[in-house]
C-alpha cells in the first residue's frame, strides 16, 4: 500500500489564502511549522488553561 500524496493544494490554500503568507515565508516553513499553522484551520482546539500551565512549567521561557 502506497502512502497518500502530500496535500499540496490544501497546504498552499491555507498558507497563501488563510494565513496570507508570502511565497518566501511559505516555502521556508519546516513541515512541523506548516502542520502547526494548519492545525487551527482543521478545527483543533487550543490547549485548555490547565494544559497551557503544564506546558509552561515543562518549557519555561529562558530568563535573561
N, CA and C atoms as an extended XYZ file, in Angstrom:
192
Properties=species:S:1:pos:R:3:atomname:S:1:resname:S:1:resid:I:1 pbc="F F F"
N         0.831       -1.169        0.000 N   UNK     1
C         0.000        0.000        0.000 CA  UNK     1
C         0.885        1.245        0.000 C   UNK     1
N         0.661        2.150       -0.933 N   UNK     2
C         1.456        3.370       -1.038 CA  UNK     2
C         0.913        4.452       -0.119 C   UNK     2
N         1.818        5.242        0.465 N   UNK     3
C         1.330        6.357        1.282 CA  UNK     3
C         0.634        7.390        0.404 C   UNK     3
N        -0.282        8.119        0.997 N   UNK     4
C        -1.002        9.153        0.259 CA  UNK     4
C        -0.051       10.288       -0.101 C   UNK     4
N        -0.318       10.915       -1.217 N   UNK     5
C         0.482       12.065       -1.636 CA  UNK     5
C         0.246       13.227       -0.675 C   UNK     5
N         1.256       14.054       -0.507 N   UNK     6
C         1.105       15.218        0.357 CA  UNK     6
C         0.061       16.156       -0.236 C   UNK     6
N        -0.837       16.684        0.580 N   UNK     7
C        -1.910       17.555        0.069 CA  UNK     7
C        -1.445       18.992       -0.189 C   UNK     7
N        -0.628       19.167       -1.223 N   UNK     8
C        -0.065       20.482       -1.504 CA  UNK     8
C        -1.129       21.527       -1.778 C   UNK     8
N        -2.189       21.163       -2.483 N   UNK     9
C        -3.237       22.147       -2.775 CA  UNK     9
C        -3.843       22.703       -1.491 C   UNK     9
N        -4.124       21.829       -0.538 N   UNK    10
C        -4.684       22.256        0.753 CA  UNK    10
C        -3.667       23.094        1.521 C   UNK    10
N        -2.426       22.648        1.561 N   UNK    11
C        -1.387       23.374        2.293 CA  UNK    11
C        -1.186       24.773        1.721 C   UNK    11
N        -1.140       24.883        0.406 N   UNK    12
C        -0.952       26.195       -0.213 CA  UNK    12
C        -2.180       27.072       -0.038 C   UNK    12
N        -3.377       26.481       -0.099 N   UNK    13
C        -4.599       27.263        0.119 CA  UNK    13
C        -4.615       27.863        1.517 C   UNK    13
N        -4.233       27.086        2.515 N   UNK    14
C        -4.193       27.596        3.884 CA  UNK    14
C        -3.055       28.608        4.033 C   UNK    14
N        -1.882       28.264        3.541 N   UNK    15
C        -0.727       29.143        3.682 CA  UNK    15
C        -0.897       30.483        2.994 C   UNK    15
N        -1.354       30.455        1.751 N   UNK    16
C        -1.486       31.693        0.995 CA  UNK    16
C        -2.829       32.389        1.242 C   UNK    16
N        -3.898       31.609        1.302 N   UNK    17
C        -5.229       32.194        1.433 CA  UNK    17
C        -5.602       32.569        2.845 C   UNK    17
N        -5.510       31.633        3.763 N   UNK    18
C        -5.943       31.873        5.142 CA  UNK    18
C        -4.881       32.623        5.952 C   UNK    18
N        -3.648       32.142        5.896 N   UNK    19
C        -2.577       32.765        6.675 CA  UNK    19
C        -1.945       33.965        5.971 C   UNK    19
N        -2.198       34.093        4.671 N   UNK    20
C        -1.676       35.213        3.859 CA  UNK    20
C        -0.157       35.315        3.915 C   UNK    20
N         0.494       34.153        3.858 N   UNK    21
C         1.955       34.124        3.849 CA  UNK    21
C         2.472       34.504        2.466 C   UNK    21
N         3.637       35.113        2.430 N   UNK    22
C         4.299       35.337        1.141 CA  UNK    22
C         4.839       33.992        0.659 C   UNK    22
N         5.139       33.911       -0.617 N   UNK    23
C         5.726       32.677       -1.144 CA  UNK    23
C         7.014       32.342       -0.420 C   UNK    23
N         7.830       33.356       -0.180 N   UNK    24
C         9.100       33.145        0.501 CA  UNK    24
C         8.882       32.568        1.894 C   UNK    24
N         7.950       33.154        2.651 N   UNK    25
C         7.692       32.673        4.015 CA  UNK    25
C         7.122       31.258        3.992 C   UNK    25
N         6.205       30.988        3.060 N   UNK    26
C         5.595       29.659        2.975 CA  UNK    26
C         6.650       28.589        2.712 C   UNK    26
N         7.499       28.795        1.733 N   UNK    27
C         8.464       27.762        1.349 CA  UNK    27
C         9.616       27.627        2.322 C   UNK    27
N         9.780       28.586        3.242 N   UNK    28
C        10.810       28.469        4.275 CA  UNK    28
C        10.315       27.709        5.508 C   UNK    28
N         8.997       27.463        5.599 N   UNK    29
C         8.457       26.729        6.746 CA  UNK    29
C         8.974       25.294        6.762 C   UNK    29
N         9.227       24.786        7.953 N   UNK    30
C         9.533       23.361        8.090 CA  UNK    30
C         8.204       22.606        8.048 C   UNK    30
N         8.220       21.310        7.778 N   UNK    31
C         6.969       20.543        7.808 CA  UNK    31
C         6.241       20.654        9.149 C   UNK    31
N         6.978       20.679       10.252 N   UNK    32
C         6.350       20.806       11.575 CA  UNK    32
C         5.697       22.174       11.736 C   UNK    32
N         6.360       23.227       11.285 N   UNK    33
C         5.776       24.562       11.362 CA  UNK    33
C         4.514       24.660       10.506 C   UNK    33
N         4.565       24.085        9.329 N   UNK    34
C         3.401       24.090        8.452 CA  UNK    34
C         2.240       23.345        9.094 C   UNK    34
N         2.509       22.190        9.671 N   UNK    35
C         1.454       21.413       10.331 CA  UNK    35
C         0.862       22.197       11.499 C   UNK    35
N         1.694       22.888       12.252 N   UNK    36
C         1.206       23.691       13.372 CA  UNK    36
C         0.350       24.855       12.890 C   UNK    36
N         0.730       25.447       11.778 N   UNK    37
C        -0.044       26.563       11.240 CA  UNK    37
C        -1.381       26.094       10.681 C   UNK    37
N        -1.411       24.895       10.121 N   UNK    38
C        -2.633       24.356        9.520 CA  UNK    38
C        -3.584       23.813       10.576 C   UNK    38
N        -3.076       23.355       11.706 N   UNK    39
C        -3.907       22.708       12.724 CA  UNK    39
C        -5.137       23.518       13.111 C   UNK    39
N        -5.027       24.824       13.391 N   UNK    40
C        -6.242       25.572       13.743 CA  UNK    40
C        -7.266       25.612       12.611 C   UNK    40
N        -6.805       25.608       11.375 N   UNK    41
C        -7.723       25.618       10.239 CA  UNK    41
C        -8.494       24.307       10.138 C   UNK    41
N        -7.967       23.266       10.733 N   UNK    42
C        -8.640       21.963       10.723 CA  UNK    42
C        -9.539       21.767       11.930 C   UNK    42
N        -9.684       22.799       12.748 N   UNK    43
C       -10.604       22.737       13.866 CA  UNK    43
C       -10.040       22.160       15.144 C   UNK    43
N        -8.743       22.074       15.261 N   UNK    44
C        -8.161       21.586       16.508 CA  UNK    44
C        -8.228       22.697       17.536 C   UNK    44
N        -8.578       22.341       18.731 N   UNK    45
C        -8.761       23.330       19.790 CA  UNK    45
C        -7.423       23.770       20.375 C   UNK    45
N        -7.415       24.975       20.877 N   UNK    46
C        -6.252       25.482       21.607 CA  UNK    46
C        -6.167       24.729       22.932 C   UNK    46
N        -4.989       24.681       23.532 N   UNK    47
C        -4.883       23.993       24.824 CA  UNK    47
C        -5.743       24.677       25.877 C   UNK    47
N        -6.242       23.887       26.797 N   UNK    48
C        -7.025       24.424       27.910 CA  UNK    48
C        -6.077       25.193       28.829 C   UNK    48
N        -6.625       26.013       29.736 N   UNK    49
C        -5.751       26.729       30.679 CA  UNK    49
C        -4.851       25.782       31.484 C   UNK    49
N        -5.382       24.643       31.889 N   UNK    50
C        -4.574       23.684       32.633 CA  UNK    50
C        -3.463       23.085       31.784 C   UNK    50
N        -3.788       22.759       30.541 N   UNK    51
C        -2.764       22.219       29.635 CA  UNK    51
C        -1.688       23.263       29.364 C   UNK    51
N        -2.109       24.508       29.158 N   UNK    52
C        -1.149       25.583       28.920 CA  UNK    52
C        -0.235       25.776       30.135 C   UNK    52
N        -0.803       25.750       31.322 N   UNK    53
C         0.007       25.888       32.537 CA  UNK    53
C         1.025       24.759       32.640 C   UNK    53
N         0.606       23.542       32.320 N   UNK    54
C         1.525       22.401       32.339 CA  UNK    54
C         2.652       22.565       31.333 C   UNK    54
N         2.323       23.039       30.151 N   UNK    55
C         3.355       23.270       29.133 CA  UNK    55
C         4.324       24.360       29.571 C   UNK    55
N         3.778       25.396       30.206 N   UNK    56
C         4.639       26.485       30.670 CA  UNK    56
C         5.594       26.015       31.768 C   UNK    56
N         5.144       25.085       32.603 N   UNK    57
C         6.042       24.520       33.627 CA  UNK    57
C         7.115       23.653       32.983 C   UNK    57
N         6.722       22.860       32.000 N   UNK    58
C         7.677       21.960       31.349 CA  UNK    58
C         8.671       22.706       30.463 C   UNK    58
N         8.230       23.787       29.856 N   UNK    59
C         9.065       24.519       28.902 CA  UNK    59
C         9.084       26.002       29.245 C   UNK    59
N         9.713       26.366       30.371 N   UNK    60
C         9.716       27.776       30.767 CA  UNK    60
C        10.536       28.630       29.799 C   UNK    60
N        10.134       29.888       29.700 N   UNK    61
C        10.921       30.838       28.902 CA  UNK    61
C        12.276       31.025       29.563 C   UNK    61
N        13.297       31.200       28.740 N   UNK    62
C        14.642       31.442       29.286 CA  UNK    62
C        14.687       32.832       29.895 C   UNK    62
N        15.281       32.922       31.048 N   UNK    63
C        15.436       34.231       31.706 CA  UNK    63
C        16.762       34.822       31.263 C   UNK    63
N        16.739       36.109       31.004 N   UNK    64
C        17.968       36.775       30.539 CA  UNK    64
C        18.482       37.701       31.584 C   UNK    64
